[in-house]
């Protein structure tokens, strides 16, 4: 597979717990940028990976403080965050917003994968 760039969410209502499942390629560097507005309450972003598009496991990544986490909180009425992952060894990824504690807000997310094979 080649490099890819596309939207995971496009102005989705956070309170609906939006999810996007995508076929990905192993050994690609990945970046996901989340942008939200009109947000109230609590929510978080999570990533699951799967080899069979049926059984998804939480994928830990490193937060801004250097901690391995399986979710990133969404806070503030308006904001954005970019998550960068050096490599995912899997065939499928499920990007989820847990908006069960949210009362309002919309979210847009952009995905980018870039060939990582020359870095090893």
Protein Blocks (a to p, Z undefined) as FASTA:
>chain_A
ZZddddfbghiafklopaddddddehiacddddddehiacjddddddddfklmaccdddd
ddfkopacfbdcdedjbdcdddddfbacdfbdcddddfklpcbdcdddddddddfklmZZ
